[in-house]
Amino acid sequence: MTTEEQPRDEPCYVISIAARMVGLHAQTLRYYERVGLVWPSRSQGRQRLYSQADIDRLRRIKTYTEELGMNLAGAEVAIKLVDRIEELEARVDTLTAQLKEARARKR
């Protein structure tokens, strides 16, 4: 199964791989978990497992903090806003499709 075929929320990367993929130290990922910025899954042996969605979130945090100069609290607020915008856009898309269907049935 390729990366494109995997569900985005499937836990599959251990912390060392996730840290390397994002370009951060594993200790930074542990800290982000401690302060509630990411929530990796855990294996039965309690090993952290990161999904592609977690990796994307970590990259976004890194962009906000390193490139845009935000502190972690600001990055958290920005991420929540972006997540909410994406939810609302998906809802608008759903409602638009339902409206088109209703108009088509009416004709």
Secondary structure, DSSP 4 states (H G I P E B T S, - for coil): --TTTS-TT---EEHHHHHHHHTS-HHHHHHHHHTTS---EE-TT--EEE-HHHHHHHHHHHIIIIIS---HHHHHHHHHHHHHHHHHHHHHHHHHHHHHHHHHHH-
